[in-house]
Amino acid sequence: MIMVDKIYSSMHKDPFRILILFIAFVMAFCVIWDPTLFASNTSSLAIWQGLLLIWATCSGIIFGIGFLPKKAFWRYLFHPLPCGFDSSLWTILFLSY
């Protein structure tokens, strides 16, 4: 078992999954509520930051609903640790406006 799988299995607990899913839904709601904060022409965010936001939201929902990718590549791409960290930062930034 490689290290990423060990971390993934240690994080695959219900309270943590619910927290990540909740944060991902909050971020999706924030984008729907005020898309001008995230649009590239009307905000100070760059394009790559928008892509990072979309990745974190998708990763959080994938992990939060309990989906476990079989291939190692997809487990690396949608790992819950960076997406949870990124989603938490985006939530704090949005709520500070």
C-alpha positions in Angstrom: 0.0 0.0 0.0 1.5 3.3 -1.0 1.4 6.4 1.2 -1.4 8.2 -0.7 -3.6 5.1 -0.1 -2.8 5.1 3.6 -3.7 8.7 3.9 -6.9 8.2 1.8 -8.0 5.3 4.0 -7.3 7.2 7.2 -9.4 10.1 6.0 -12.2 7.9 4.7 -14.3 8.3 7.9 -17.9 9.5 8.0 -17.4 12.8 10.0 -14.6 13.9 7.8 -16.5 12.9 4.6 -19.5 14.9 5.8 -17.4 17.9 6.6 -15.7 17.9 3.1 -19.1 17.4 1.4 -20.6 20.3 3.4 -17.7 22.6 2.5 -18.0 21.6 -1.2 -21.7 22.3 -1.2 -21.1 25.7 0.5 -18.6 26.6 -2.2 -20.9 25.5 -5.0 -23.7 27.6 -3.4 -21.3 30.6 -3.1 -20.5 30.4 -6.8 -24.2 30.2 -7.7 -25.1 33.0 -5.2 -22.7 35.6 -6.6 -20.8 34.5 -9.7 -19.4 38.0 -10.3 -17.0 37.3 -7.4 -15.5 34.4 -9.3 -15.8 35.6 -12.9 -12.5 36.5 -14.6 -13.7 39.8 -16.1 -15.4 41.2 -13.0 -13.1 40.0 -10.2 -9.5 40.0 -9.2 -9.3 36.2 -9.6 -7.2 34.7 -12.3 -8.3 31.9 -14.6 -6.2 29.3 -12.8 -7.9 30.2 -9.5 -11.3 29.5 -11.0 -10.1 26.1 -12.2 -8.7 25.4 -8.8 -12.1 26.2 -7.3 -13.9 23.9 -9.7 -11.4 21.1 -9.0 -11.7 21.5 -5.2 -15.5 21.5 -5.4 -15.7 18.4 -7.6 -13.1 16.6 -5.5 -15.0 17.4 -2.3 -18.2 16.1 -3.7 -16.6 13.0 -5.1 -15.0 12.2 -1.8 -18.0 13.3 0.3 -20.5 11.0 -1.3 -18.2 8.1 -0.7 -16.9 7.3 -4.2 -13.6 5.5 -4.1 -11.7 5.6 -7.4 -10.1 2.3 -8.4 -7.2 3.6 -10.4 -4.3 5.3 -8.6 -4.2 8.2 -11.0 -7.8 9.2 -10.1 -7.1 8.8 -6.3 -4.2 11.2 -6.7 -6.2 13.7 -8.7 -9.2 13.7 -6.4 -7.4 13.2 -3.1 -9.4 14.7 -0.2 -6.6 16.4 1.7 -5.7 19.1 -0.9 -9.3 19.6 -1.9 -10.4 20.0 1.7 -7.7 22.5 2.4 -8.4 24.4 -0.8 -12.2 24.4 -0.3 -11.7 25.7 3.3 -9.6 28.6 2.1 -12.1 29.5 -0.6 -15.0 29.4 1.9 -13.1 31.7 4.3 -12.2 34.1 1.5 -15.8 34.2 0.3 -17.3 34.7 3.7 -14.8 37.5 4.4 -16.3 39.7 1.6 
